[in-house]
Amino acid sequence: MSQISFSDAEHAGKRKKTRREVFLAEMELVLPWKALLKVIEPHYPVTGRGRRP
């Protein structure tokens, strides 16, 4: 078992962000997720009531 050095640990945190990570980070800032979930929640199927979705 080998340990990583301080320079390896520092370099591991500085990797380039993928396009997907950049997109999802922007979406977190743009969309009001809590408000959107309140609108969707009444229509989302809940387990335990009737047939399975």
mmCIF entry with sequence, helices, sheets and N, C-alpha, C, O atoms, coordinates in Angstrom:
data_MODEL
# 
_entry.id   MODEL 
# 
_entity.id                         1 
_entity.type                       polymer 
_entity.pdbx_number_of_molecules   1 
# 
_entity_poly.entity_id                      1 
_entity_poly.type                           'polypeptide(L)' 
_entity_poly.nstd_linkage                   no 
_entity_poly.nstd_monomer                   no 
_entity_poly.pdbx_seq_one_letter_code       MSQISFSDAEHAGKRKKTRREVFLAEMELVLPWKALLKVIEPHYPVTGRGRRP 
_entity_poly.pdbx_seq_one_letter_code_can   MSQISFSDAEHAGKRKKTRREVFLAEMELVLPWKALLKVIEPHYPVTGRGRRP 
_entity_poly.pdbx_strand_id                 A 
# 
loop_
_entity_poly_seq.entity_id 
_entity_poly_seq.num 
_entity_poly_seq.mon_id 
_entity_poly_seq.hetero 
1 1  MET n 
1 2  SER n 
1 3  GLN n 
1 4  ILE n 
1 5  SER n 
1 6  PHE n 
1 7  SER n 
1 8  ASP n 
1 9  ALA n 
1 10 GLU n 
1 11 HIS n 
1 12 ALA n 
1 13 GLY n 
1 14 LYS n 
1 15 ARG n 
1 16 LYS n 
1 17 LYS n 
1 18 THR n 
1 19 ARG n 
1 20 ARG n 
1 21 GLU n 
1 22 VAL n 
1 23 PHE n 
1 24 LEU n 
1 25 ALA n 
1 26 GLU n 
1 27 MET n 
1 28 GLU n 
1 29 LEU n 
1 30 VAL n 
1 31 LEU n 
1 32 PRO n 
1 33 TRP n 
1 34 LYS n 
1 35 ALA n 
1 36 LEU n 
1 37 LEU n 
1 38 LYS n 
1 39 VAL n 
1 40 ILE n 
1 41 GLU n 
1 42 PRO n 
1 43 HIS n 
1 44 TYR n 
1 45 PRO n 
1 46 VAL n 
1 47 THR n 
1 48 GLY n 
1 49 ARG n 
1 50 GLY n 
1 51 ARG n 
1 52 ARG n 
1 53 PRO n 
# 
_struct_asym.id          A 
_struct_asym.entity_id   1 
# 
loop_
_struct_conf.conf_type_id 
_struct_conf.id 
_struct_conf.pdbx_PDB_helix_id 
_struct_conf.beg_label_comp_id 
_struct_conf.beg_label_asym_id 
_struct_conf.beg_label_seq_id 
_struct_conf.pdbx_beg_PDB_ins_code 
_struct_conf.end_label_comp_id 
_struct_conf.end_label_asym_id 
_struct_conf.end_label_seq_id 
_struct_conf.pdbx_end_PDB_ins_code 
_struct_conf.beg_auth_comp_id 
_struct_conf.beg_auth_asym_id 
_struct_conf.beg_auth_seq_id 
_struct_conf.end_auth_comp_id 
_struct_conf.end_auth_asym_id 
_struct_conf.end_auth_seq_id 
_struct_conf.pdbx_PDB_helix_class 
_struct_conf.details 
_struct_conf.pdbx_PDB_helix_length 
HELX_P HELX_P1 AA1 PHE A 6  ? ALA A 12 ? PHE A 6  ALA A 12 1 ? 7  
HELX_P HELX_P2 AA2 ARG A 19 ? VAL A 30 ? ARG A 19 VAL A 30 1 ? 12 
HELX_P HELX_P3 AA3 TRP A 33 ? ILE A 40 ? TRP A 33 ILE A 40 1 ? 8  
HELX_P HELX_P4 AA4 GLU A 41 ? HIS A 43 ? GLU A 41 HIS A 43 5 ? 3  
# 
_struct_conf_type.id          HELX_P 
_struct_conf_type.criteria    ? 
_struct_conf_type.reference   ? 
# 
loop_
_atom_site.group_PDB 
_atom_site.id 
_atom_site.type_symbol 
_atom_site.label_atom_id 
_atom_site.label_alt_id 
_atom_site.label_comp_id 
_atom_site.label_asym_id 
_atom_site.label_entity_id 
_atom_site.label_seq_id 
_atom_site.pdbx_PDB_ins_code 
_atom_site.Cartn_x 
_atom_site.Cartn_y 
_atom_site.Cartn_z 
_atom_site.occupancy 
_atom_site.B_iso_or_equiv 
_atom_site.pdbx_formal_charge 
_atom_site.auth_seq_id 
_atom_site.auth_comp_id 
_atom_site.auth_asym_id 
_atom_site.auth_atom_id 
_atom_site.pdbx_PDB_model_num 
ATOM 1   N N  . MET A 1 1  ? 0.853   -1.175 0.000   1.00 0.00 ? 1  MET A N  1 
ATOM 2   C CA . MET A 1 1  ? 0.000   0.000  0.000   1.00 0.00 ? 1  MET A CA 1 
ATOM 3   C C  . MET A 1 1  ? 0.897   1.235  0.000   1.00 0.00 ? 1  MET A C  1 
ATOM 4   O O  . MET A 1 1  ? 1.776   1.368  0.851   1.00 0.00 ? 1  MET A O  1 
ATOM 5   N N  . SER A 1 2  ? 0.678   2.118  -0.935  1.00 0.00 ? 2  SER A N  1 
ATOM 6   C CA . SER A 1 2  ? 1.513   3.310  -1.014  1.00 0.00 ? 2  SER A CA 1 
ATOM 7   C C  . SER A 1 2  ? 0.688   4.550  -0.721  1.00 0.00 ? 2  SER A C  1 
ATOM 8   O O  . SER A 1 2  ? -0.502  4.614  -1.029  1.00 0.00 ? 2  SER A O  1 
ATOM 9   N N  . GLN A 1 3  ? 1.336   5.522  -0.126  1.00 0.00 ? 3  GLN A N  1 
ATOM 10  C CA . GLN A 1 3  ? 0.661   6.783  0.178   1.00 0.00 ? 3  GLN A CA 1 
ATOM 11  C C  . GLN A 1 3  ? 0.883   7.751  -0.966  1.00 0.00 ? 3  GLN A C  1 
ATOM 12  O O  . GLN A 1 3  ? 1.879   7.672  -1.684  1.00 0.00 ? 3  GLN A O  1 
ATOM 13  N N  . ILE A 1 4  ? -0.065  8.671  -1.126  1.00 0.00 ? 4  ILE A N  1 
ATOM 14  C CA . ILE A 1 4  ? 0.125   9.703  -2.138  1.00 0.00 ? 4  ILE A CA 1 
ATOM 15  C C  . ILE A 1 4  ? 0.880   10.865 -1.502  1.00 0.00 ? 4  ILE A C  1 
ATOM 16  O O  . ILE A 1 4  ? 0.762   11.128 -0.305  1.00 0.00 ? 4  ILE A O  1 
ATOM 17  N N  . SER A 1 5  ? 1.642   11.539 -2.318  1.00 0.00 ? 5  SER A N  1 
ATOM 18  C CA . SER A 1 5  ? 2.421   12.664 -1.805  1.00 0.00 ? 5  SER A CA 1 
ATOM 19  C C  . SER A 1 5  ? 1.554   13.913 -1.729  1.00 0.00 ? 5  SER A C  1 
ATOM 20  O O  . SER A 1 5  ? 0.436   13.929 -2.244  1.00 0.00 ? 5  SER A O  1 
ATOM 21  N N  . PHE A 1 6  ? 2.061   14.947 -1.097  1.00 0.00 ? 6  PHE A N  1 
ATOM 22  C CA . PHE A 1 6  ? 1.322   16.209 -0.997  1.00 0.00 ? 6  PHE A CA 1 
ATOM 23  C C  . PHE A 1 6  ? 1.065   16.804 -2.375  1.00 0.00 ? 6  PHE A C  1 
ATOM 24  O O  . PHE A 1 6  ? -0.014  17.339 -2.631  1.00 0.00 ? 6  PHE A O  1 
ATOM 25  N N  . SER A 1 7  ? 2.047   16.713 -3.260  1.00 0.00 ? 7  SER A N  1 
ATOM 26  C CA . SER A 1 7  ? 1.853   17.268 -4.598  1.00 0.00 ? 7  SER A CA 1 
ATOM 27  C C  . SER A 1 7  ? 0.810   16.481 -5.377  1.00 0.00 ? 7  SER A C  1 
ATOM 28  O O  . SER A 1 7  ? 0.041   17.063 -6.142  1.00 0.00 ? 7  SER A O  1 
ATOM 29  N N  . ASP A 1 8  ? 0.773   15.156 -5.192  1.00 0.00 ? 8  ASP A N  1 
ATOM 30  C CA . ASP A 1 8  ? -0.257  14.351 -5.851  1.00 0.00 ? 8  ASP A CA 1 
ATOM 31  C C  . ASP A 1 8  ? -1.639  14.704 -5.321  1.00 0.00 ? 8  ASP A C  1 
ATOM 32  O O  . ASP A 1 8  ? -2.592  14.806 -6.093  1.00 0.00 ? 8  ASP A O  1 
ATOM 33  N N  . ALA A 1 9  ? -1.755  14.888 -4.026  1.00 0.00 ? 9  ALA A N  1 
ATOM 34  C CA . ALA A 1 9  ? -3.035  15.237 -3.418  1.00 0.00 ? 9  ALA A CA 1 
ATOM 35  C C  . ALA A 1 9  ? -3.510  16.610 -3.894  1.00 0.00 ? 9  ALA A C  1 
ATOM 36  O O  . ALA A 1 9  ? -4.698  16.800 -4.157  1.00 0.00 ? 9  ALA A O  1 
ATOM 37  N N  . GLU A 1 10 ? -2.604  17.545 -4.003  1.00 0.00 ? 10 GLU A N  1 
ATOM 38  C CA . GLU A 1 10 ? -2.969  18.885 -4.453  1.00 0.00 ? 10 GLU A CA 1 
ATOM 39  C C  . GLU A 1 10 ? -3.388  18.865 -5.917  1.00 0.00 ? 10 GLU A C  1 
ATOM 40  O O  . GLU A 1 10 ? -4.347  19.531 -6.305  1.00 0.00 ? 10 GLU A O  1 
ATOM 41  N N  . HIS A 1 11 ? -2.662  18.095 -6.730  1.00 0.00 ? 11 HIS A N  1 
ATOM 42  C CA . HIS A 1 11 ? -2.965  18.016 -8.156  1.00 0.00 ? 11 HIS A CA 1 
ATOM 43  C C  . HIS A 1 11 ? -4.303  17.308 -8.401  1.00 0.00 ? 11 HIS A C  1 
ATOM 44  O O  . HIS A 1 11 ? -4.996  17.631 -9.366  1.00 0.00 ? 11 HIS A O  1 
ATOM 45  N N  . ALA A 1 12 ? -4.678  16.354 -7.550  1.00 0.00 ? 12 ALA A N  1 
ATOM 46  C CA . ALA A 1 12 ? -5.920  15.601 -7.721  1.00 0.00 ? 12 ALA A CA 1 
ATOM 47  C C  . ALA A 1 12 ? -7.136  16.521 -7.620  1.00 0.00 ? 12 ALA A C  1 
ATOM 48  O O  . ALA A 1 12 ? -8.141  16.272 -8.287  1.00 0.00 ? 12 ALA A O  1 
ATOM 49  N N  . GLY A 1 13 ? -7.076  17.556 -6.821  1.00 0.00 ? 13 GLY A N  1 
ATOM 50  C CA . GLY A 1 13 ? -8.189  18.474 -6.671  1.00 0.00 ? 13 GLY A CA 1 
ATOM 51  C C  . GLY A 1 13 ? -8.287  19.508 -7.766  1.00 0.00 ? 13 GLY A C  1 
ATOM 52  O O  . GLY A 1 13 ? -9.267  20.250 -7.817  1.00 0.00 ? 13 GLY A O  1 
ATOM 53  N N  . LYS A 1 14 ? -7.312  19.583 -8.639  1.00 0.00 ? 14 LYS A N  1 
ATOM 54  C CA . LYS A 1 14 ? -7.275  20.612 -9.680  1.00 0.00 ? 14 LYS A CA 1 
ATOM 55  C C  . LYS A 1 14 ? -7.530  20.056 -11.065 1.00 0.00 ? 14 LYS A C  1 
ATOM 56  O O  . LYS A 1 14 ? -7.084  20.633 -12.057 1.00 0.00 ? 14 LYS A O  1 
ATOM 57  N N  . ARG A 1 15 ? -8.244  18.939 -11.148 1.00 0.00 ? 15 ARG A N  1 
ATOM 58  C CA . ARG A 1 15 ? -8.497  18.385 -12.463 1.00 0.00 ? 15 ARG A CA 1 
ATOM 59  C C  . ARG A 1 15 ? -9.502  19.250 -13.213 1.00 0.00 ? 15 ARG A C  1 
ATOM 60  O O  . ARG A 1 15 ? -10.269 19.993 -12.602 1.00 0.00 ? 15 ARG A O  1 
ATOM 61  N N  . LYS A 1 16 ? -9.493  19.151 -14.520 1.00 0.00 ? 16 LYS A N  1 
ATOM 62  C CA . LYS A 1 16 ? -10.384 19.953 -15.348 1.00 0.00 ? 16 LYS A CA 1 
ATOM 63  C C  . LYS A 1 16 ? -11.820 19.459 -15.205 1.00 0.00 ? 16 LYS A C  1 
ATOM 64  O O  . LYS A 1 16 ? -12.065 18.252 -15.188 1.00 0.00 ? 16 LYS A O  1 
ATOM 65  N N  . LYS A 1 17 ? -12.769 20.386 -15.100 1.00 0.00 ? 17 LYS A N  1 
ATOM 66  C CA . LYS A 1 17 ? -14.174 20.016 -15.006 1.00 0.00 ? 17 LYS A CA 1 
ATOM 67  C C  . LYS A 1 17 ? -14.668 19.570 -16.373 1.00 0.00 ? 17 LYS A C  1 
ATOM 68  O O  . LYS A 1 17 ? -14.294 20.140 -17.398 1.00 0.00 ? 17 LYS A O  1 
ATOM 69  N N  . THR A 1 18 ? -15.507 18.550 -16.377 1.00 0.00 ? 18 THR A N  1 
ATOM 70  C CA . THR A 1 18 ? -16.082 18.077 -17.627 1.00 0.00 ? 18 THR A CA 1 
ATOM 71  C C  . THR A 1 18 ? -17.207 19.008 -18.055 1.00 0.00 ? 18 THR A C  1 
ATOM 72  O O  . THR A 1 18 ? -17.693 19.812 -17.259 1.00 0.00 ? 18 THR A O  1 
ATOM 73  N N  . ARG A 1 19 ? -17.616 18.899 -19.307 1.00 0.00 ? 19 ARG A N  1 
ATOM 74  C CA . ARG A 1 19 ? -18.699 19.735 -19.805 1.00 0.00 ? 19 ARG A CA 1 
ATOM 75  C C  . ARG A 1 19 ? -19.982 19.465 -19.028 1.00 0.00 ? 19 ARG A C  1 
ATOM 76  O O  . ARG A 1 19 ? -20.777 20.371 -18.778 1.00 0.00 ? 19 ARG A O  1 
ATOM 77  N N  . ARG A 1 20 ? -20.167 18.206 -18.653 1.00 0.00 ? 20 ARG A N  1 
ATOM 78  C CA . ARG A 1 20 ? -21.359 17.833 -17.891 1.00 0.00 ? 20 ARG A CA 1 
ATOM 79  C C  . ARG A 1 20 ? -21.351 18.494 -16.523 1.00 0.00 ? 20 ARG A C  1 
ATOM 80  O O  . ARG A 1 20 ? -22.373 19.023 -16.085 1.00 0.00 ? 20 ARG A O  1 
ATOM 81  N N  . GLU A 1 21 ? -20.212 18.473 -15.843 1.00 0.00 ? 21 GLU A N  1 
ATOM 82  C CA . GLU A 1 21 ? -20.116 19.098 -14.524 1.00 0.00 ? 21 GLU A CA 1 
ATOM 83  C C  . GLU A 1 21 ? -20.358 20.595 -14.601 1.00 0.00 ? 21 GLU A C  1 
ATOM 84  O O  . GLU A 1 21 ? -21.014 21.166 -13.730 1.00 0.00 ? 21 GLU A O  1 
ATOM 85  N N  . VAL A 1 22 ? -19.833 21.230 -15.636 1.00 0.00 ? 22 VAL A N  1 
ATOM 86  C CA . VAL A 1 22 ? -20.034 22.673 -15.819 1.00 0.00 ? 22 VAL A CA 1 
ATOM 87  C C  . VAL A 1 22 ? -21.517 22.968 -16.057 1.00 0.00 ? 22 VAL A C  1 
ATOM 88  O O  . VAL A 1 22 ? -22.073 23.899 -15.474 1.00 0.00 ? 22 VAL A O  1 
ATOM 89  N N  . PHE A 1 23 ? -22.159 22.156 -16.931 1.00 0.00 ? 23 PHE A N  1 
ATOM 90  C CA . PHE A 1 23 ? -23.576 22.338 -17.229 1.00 0.00 ? 23 PHE A CA 1 
ATOM 91  C C  . PHE A 1 23 ? -24.425 22.173 -15.975 1.00 0.00 ? 23 PHE A C  1 
ATOM 92  O O  . PHE A 1 23 ? -25.297 23.000 -15.708 1.00 0.00 ? 23 PHE A O  1 
ATOM 93  N N  . LEU A 1 24 ? -24.182 21.114 -15.201 1.00 0.00 ? 24 LEU A N  1 
ATOM 94  C CA . LEU A 1 24 ? -24.980 20.875 -14.008 1.00 0.00 ? 24 LEU A CA 1 
ATOM 95  C C  . LEU A 1 24 ? -24.772 21.956 -12.955 1.00 0.00 ? 24 LEU A C  1 
ATOM 96  O O  . LEU A 1 24 ? -25.709 22.303 -12.235 1.00 0.00 ? 24 LEU A O  1 
ATOM 97  N N  . ALA A 1 25 ? -23.568 22.488 -12.856 1.00 0.00 ? 25 ALA A N  1 
ATOM 98  C CA . ALA A 1 25 ? -23.307 23.574 -11.909 1.00 0.00 ? 25 ALA A CA 1 
ATOM 99  C C  . ALA A 1 25 ? -24.088 24.832 -12.318 1.00 0.00 ? 25 ALA A C  1 
ATOM 100 O O  . ALA A 1 25 ? -24.628 25.536 -11.465 1.00 0.00 ? 25 ALA A O  1 
ATOM 101 N N  . GLU A 1 26 ? -24.146 25.108 -13.625 1.00 0.00 ? 26 GLU A N  1 
ATOM 102 C CA . GLU A 1 26 ? -24.911 26.258 -14.113 1.00 0.00 ? 26 GLU A CA 1 
ATOM 103 C C  . GLU A 1 26 ? -26.402 26.061 -13.862 1.00 0.00 ? 26 GLU A C  1 
ATOM 104 O O  . GLU A 1 26 ? -27.099 27.004 -13.489 1.00 0.00 ? 26 GLU A O  1 
ATOM 105 N N  . MET A 1 27 ? -26.895 24.840 -14.066 1.00 0.00 ? 27 MET A N  1 
ATOM 106 C CA . MET A 1 27 ? -28.312 24.563 -13.851 1.00 0.00 ? 27 MET A CA 1 
ATOM 107 C C  . MET A 1 27 ? -28.688 24.718 -12.380 1.00 0.00 ? 27 MET A C  1 
ATOM 108 O O  . MET A 1 27 ? -29.796 25.156 -12.071 1.00 0.00 ? 27 MET A O  1 
ATOM 109 N N  . GLU A 1 28 ? -27.798 24.373 -11.484 1.00 0.00 ? 28 GLU A N  1 
ATOM 110 C CA . GLU A 1 28 ? -28.053 24.558 -10.052 1.00 0.00 ? 28 GLU A CA 1 
ATOM 111 C C  . GLU A 1 28 ? -28.254 26.031 -9.730  1.00 0.00 ? 28 GLU A C  1 
ATOM 112 O O  . GLU A 1 28 ? -29.071 26.374 -8.876  1.00 0.00 ? 28 GLU A O  1 
ATOM 113 N N  . LEU A 1 29 ? -27.516 26.905 -10.407 1.00 0.00 ? 29 LEU A N  1 
ATOM 114 C CA . LEU A 1 29 ? -27.632 28.337 -10.153 1.00 0.00 ? 29 LEU A CA 1 
ATOM 115 C C  . LEU A 1 29 ? -28.869 28.951 -10.808 1.00 0.00 ? 29 LEU A C  1 
ATOM 116 O O  . LEU A 1 29 ? -29.475 29.870 -10.255 1.00 0.00 ? 29 LEU A O  1 
ATOM 117 N N  . VAL A 1 30 ? -29.245 28.445 -11.986 1.00 0.00 ? 30 VAL A N  1 
ATOM 118 C CA . VAL A 1 30 ? -30.304 29.061 -12.782 1.00 0.00 ? 30 VAL A CA 1 
ATOM 119 C C  . VAL A 1 30 ? -31.706 28.660 -12.325 1.00 0.00 ? 30 VAL A C  1 
ATOM 120 O O  . VAL A 1 30 ? -32.586 29.513 -12.204 1.00 0.00 ? 30 VAL A O  1 
ATOM 121 N N  . LEU A 1 31 ? -31.918 27.369 -12.071 1.00 0.00 ? 31 LEU A N  1 
ATOM 122 C CA . LEU A 1 31 ? -33.263 26.880 -11.760 1.00 0.00 ? 31 LEU A CA 1 
ATOM 123 C C  . LEU A 1 31 ? -33.597 26.961 -10.282 1.00 0.00 ? 31 LEU A C  1 
ATOM 124 O O  . LEU A 1 31 ? -32.775 26.599 -9.440  1.00 0.00 ? 31 LEU A O  1 
ATOM 125 N N  . PRO A 1 32 ? -34.780 27.429 -9.960  1.00 0.00 ? 32 PRO A N  1 
ATOM 126 C CA . PRO A 1 32 ? -35.241 27.406 -8.572  1.00 0.00 ? 32 PRO A CA 1 
ATOM 127 C C  . PRO A 1 32 ? -35.789 26.006 -8.253  1.00 0.00 ? 32 PRO A C  1 
ATOM 128 O O  . PRO A 1 32 ? -36.991 25.769 -8.374  1.00 0.00 ? 32 PRO A O  1 
ATOM 129 N N  . TRP A 1 33 ? -34.922 25.095 -7.851  1.00 0.00 ? 33 TRP A N  1 
ATOM 130 C CA . TRP A 1 33 ? -35.293 23.686 -7.697  1.00 0.00 ? 33 TRP A CA 1 
ATOM 131 C C  . TRP A 1 33 ? -36.397 23.466 -6.678  1.00 0.00 ? 33 TRP A C  1 
ATOM 132 O O  . TRP A 1 33 ? -37.275 22.636 -6.914  1.00 0.00 ? 33 TRP A O  1 
ATOM 133 N N  . LYS A 1 34 ? -36.392 24.164 -5.568  1.00 0.00 ? 34 LYS A N  1 
ATOM 134 C CA . LYS A 1 34 ? -37.417 23.954 -4.547  1.00 0.00 ? 34 LYS A CA 1 
ATOM 135 C C  . LYS A 1 34 ? -38.796 24.325 -5.073  1.00 0.00 ? 34 LYS A C  1 
ATOM 136 O O  . LYS A 1 34 ? -39.765 23.612 -4.812  1.00 0.00 ? 34 LYS A O  1 
ATOM 137 N N  . ALA A 1 35 ? -38.901 25.414 -5.801  1.00 0.00 ? 35 ALA A N  1 
ATOM 138 C CA . ALA A 1 35 ? -40.181 25.830 -6.370  1.00 0.00 ? 35 ALA A CA 1 
ATOM 139 C C  . ALA A 1 35 ? -40.639 24.831 -7.434  1.00 0.00 ? 35 ALA A C  1 
ATOM 140 O O  . ALA A 1 35 ? -41.827 24.523 -7.528  1.00 0.00 ? 35 ALA A O  1 
ATOM 141 N N  . LEU A 1 36 ? -39.711 24.335 -8.222  1.00 0.00 ? 36 LEU A N  1 
ATOM 142 C CA . LEU A 1 36 ? -40.040 23.371 -9.261  1.00 0.00 ? 36 LEU A CA 1 
ATOM 143 C C  . LEU A 1 36 ? -40.530 22.056 -8.654  1.00 0.00 ? 36 LEU A C  1 
ATOM 144 O O  . LEU A 1 36 ? -41.472 21.450 -9.163  1.00 0.00 ? 36 LEU A O  1 
ATOM 145 N N  . LEU A 1 37 ? -39.902 21.621 -7.582  1.00 0.00 ? 37 LEU A N  1 
ATOM 146 C CA . LEU A 1 37 ? -40.318 20.385 -6.924  1.00 0.00 ? 37 LEU A CA 1 
ATOM 147 C C  . LEU A 1 37 ? -41.713 20.510 -6.319  1.00 0.00 ? 37 LEU A C  1 
ATOM 148 O O  . LEU A 1 37 ? -42.472 19.540 -6.313  1.00 0.00 ? 37 LEU A O  1 
ATOM 149 N N  . LYS A 1 38 ? -42.059 21.691 -5.810  1.00 0.00 ? 38 LYS A N  1 
ATOM 150 C CA . LYS A 1 38 ? -43.397 21.900 -5.251  1.00 0.00 ? 38 LYS A CA 1 
ATOM 151 C C  . LYS A 1 38 ? -44.463 21.762 -6.332  1.00 0.00 ? 38 LYS A C  1 
ATOM 152 O O  . LYS A 1 38 ? -45.558 21.268 -6.062  1.00 0.00 ? 38 LYS A O  1 
ATOM 153 N N  . VAL A 1 39 ? -44.155 22.194 -7.555  1.00 0.00 ? 39 VAL A N  1 
ATOM 154 C CA . VAL A 1 39 ? -45.110 22.100 -8.660  1.00 0.00 ? 39 VAL A CA 1 
ATOM 155 C C  . VAL A 1 39 ? -45.248 20.653 -9.127  1.00 0.00 ? 39 VAL A C  1 
ATOM 156 O O  . VAL A 1 39 ? -46.354 20.213 -9.442  1.00 0.00 ? 39 VAL A O  1 
ATOM 157 N N  . ILE A 1 40 ? -44.161 19.919 -9.174  1.00 0.00 ? 40 ILE A N  1 
ATOM 158 C CA . ILE A 1 40 ? -44.153 18.554 -9.697  1.00 0.00 ? 40 ILE A CA 1 
ATOM 159 C C  . ILE A 1 40 ? -44.672 17.536 -8.684  1.00 0.00 ? 40 ILE A C  1 
ATOM 160 O O  . ILE A 1 40 ? -45.293 16.545 -9.070  1.00 0.00 ? 40 ILE A O  1 
ATOM 161 N N  . GLU A 1 41 ? -44.431 17.761 -7.418  1.00 0.00 ? 41 GLU A N  1 
ATOM 162 C CA . GLU A 1 41 ? -44.712 16.780 -6.374  1.00 0.00 ? 41 GLU A CA 1 
ATOM 163 C C  . GLU A 1 41 ? -46.144 16.217 -6.378  1.00 0.00 ? 41 GLU A C  1 
ATOM 164 O O  . GLU A 1 41 ? -46.301 15.007 -6.209  1.00 0.00 ? 41 GLU A O  1 
ATOM 165 N N  . PRO A 1 42 ? -47.197 17.036 -6.562  1.00 0.00 ? 42 PRO A N  1 
ATOM 166 C CA . PRO A 1 42 ? -48.551 16.460 -6.547  1.00 0.00 ? 42 PRO A CA 1 
ATOM 167 C C  . PRO A 1 42 ? -48.796 15.443 -7.666  1.00 0.00 ? 42 PRO A C  1 
ATOM 168 O O  . PRO A 1 42 ? -49.649 14.568 -7.518  1.00 0.00 ? 42 PRO A O  1 
ATOM 169 N N  . HIS A 1 43 ? -48.078 15.540 -8.763  1.00 0.00 ? 43 HIS A N  1 
ATOM 170 C CA . HIS A 1 43 ? -48.281 14.657 -9.913  1.00 0.00 ? 43 HIS A CA 1 
ATOM 171 C C  . HIS A 1 43 ? -47.330 13.466 -9.911  1.00 0.00 ? 43 HIS A C  1 
ATOM 172 O O  . HIS A 1 43 ? -47.476 12.561 -10.733 1.00 0.00 ? 43 HIS A O  1 
ATOM 173 N N  . TYR A 1 44 ? -46.372 13.453 -9.013  1.00 0.00 ? 44 TYR A N  1 
ATOM 174 C CA . TYR A 1 44 ? -45.383 12.381 -8.960  1.00 0.00 ? 44 TYR A CA 1 
ATOM 175 C C  . TYR A 1 44 ? -45.975 11.190 -8.223  1.00 0.00 ? 44 TYR A C  1 
ATOM 176 O O  . TYR A 1 44 ? -46.524 11.358 -7.134  1.00 0.00 ? 44 TYR A O  1 
ATOM 177 N N  . PRO A 1 45 ? -45.876 9.983  -8.792  1.00 0.00 ? 45 PRO A N  1 
ATOM 178 C CA . PRO A 1 45 ? -46.482 8.820  -8.127  1.00 0.00 ? 45 PRO A CA 1 
ATOM 179 C C  . PRO A 1 45 ? -45.796 8.493  -6.798  1.00 0.00 ? 45 PRO A C  1 
ATOM 180 O O  . PRO A 1 45 ? -44.573 8.556  -6.680  1.00 0.00 ? 45 PRO A O  1 
ATOM 181 N N  . VAL A 1 46 ? -46.617 8.142  -5.799  1.00 0.00 ? 46 VAL A N  1 
ATOM 182 C CA . VAL A 1 46 ? -46.114 7.806  -4.475  1.00 0.00 ? 46 VAL A CA 1 
ATOM 183 C C  . VAL A 1 46 ? -46.333 6.315  -4.255  1.00 0.00 ? 46 VAL A C  1 
ATOM 184 O O  . VAL A 1 46 ? -47.406 5.799  -4.564  1.00 0.00 ? 46 VAL A O  1 
ATOM 185 N N  . THR A 1 47 ? -45.346 5.624  -3.733  1.00 0.00 ? 47 THR A N  1 
ATOM 186 C CA . THR A 1 47 ? -45.492 4.197  -3.487  1.00 0.00 ? 47 THR A CA 1 
ATOM 187 C C  . THR A 1 47 ? -46.479 3.958  -2.353  1.00 0.00 ? 47 THR A C  1 
ATOM 188 O O  . THR A 1 47 ? -46.554 4.738  -1.404  1.00 0.00 ? 47 THR A O  1 
ATOM 189 N N  . GLY A 1 48 ? -47.233 2.870  -2.466  1.00 0.00 ? 48 GLY A N  1 
ATOM 190 C CA . GLY A 1 48 ? -48.165 2.524  -1.422  1.00 0.00 ? 48 GLY A CA 1 
ATOM 191 C C  . GLY A 1 48 ? -49.602 2.914  -1.721  1.00 0.00 ? 48 GLY A C  1 
ATOM 192 O O  . GLY A 1 48 ? -50.507 2.534  -0.976  1.00 0.00 ? 48 GLY A O  1 
ATOM 193 N N  . ARG A 1 49 ? -49.830 3.648  -2.771  1.00 0.00 ? 49 ARG A N  1 
ATOM 194 C CA . ARG A 1 49 ? -51.196 4.054  -3.127  1.00 0.00 ? 49 ARG A CA 1 
ATOM 195 C C  . ARG A 1 49 ? -51.573 3.414  -4.462  1.00 0.00 ? 49 ARG A C  1 
ATOM 196 O O  . ARG A 1 49 ? -51.123 3.869  -5.514  1.00 0.00 ? 49 ARG A O  1 
ATOM 197 N N  . GLY A 1 50 ? -52.397 2.362  -4.430  1.00 0.00 ? 50 GLY A N  1 
ATOM 198 C CA . GLY A 1 50 ? -52.908 1.781  -5.669  1.00 0.00 ? 50 GLY A CA 1 
ATOM 199 C C  . GLY A 1 50 ? -51.858 1.004  -6.442  1.00 0.00 ? 50 GLY A C  1 
ATOM 200 O O  . GLY A 1 50 ? -50.939 0.428  -5.860  1.00 0.00 ? 50 GLY A O  1 
ATOM 201 N N  . ARG A 1 51 ? -52.004 0.996  -7.765  1.00 0.00 ? 51 ARG A N  1 
ATOM 202 C CA . ARG A 1 51 ? -51.098 0.264  -8.631  1.00 0.00 ? 51 ARG A CA 1 
ATOM 203 C C  . ARG A 1 51 ? -49.727 0.906  -8.673  1.00 0.00 ? 51 ARG A C  1 
ATOM 204 O O  . ARG A 1 51 ? -49.572 2.108  -8.454  1.00 0.00 ? 51 ARG A O  1 
ATOM 205 N N  . ARG A 1 52 ? -48.740 0.080  -8.958  1.00 0.00 ? 52 ARG A N  1 
ATOM 206 C CA . ARG A 1 52 ? -47.386 0.621  -9.117  1.00 0.00 ? 52 ARG A CA 1 
ATOM 207 C C  . ARG A 1 52 ? -47.308 1.431  -10.396 1.00 0.00 ? 52 ARG A C  1 
ATOM 208 O O  . ARG A 1 52 ? -47.961 1.082  -11.379 1.00 0.00 ? 52 ARG A O  1 
ATOM 209 N N  . PRO A 1 53 ? -46.544 2.480  -10.413 1.00 0.00 ? 53 PRO A N  1 
ATOM 210 C CA . PRO A 1 53 ? -46.437 3.304  -11.631 1.00 0.00 ? 53 PRO A CA 1 
ATOM 211 C C  . PRO A 1 53 ? -45.697 2.560  -12.728 1.00 0.00 ? 53 PRO A C  1 
ATOM 212 O O  . PRO A 1 53 ? -45.513 3.096  -13.821 1.00 0.00 ? 53 PRO A O  1 
# 
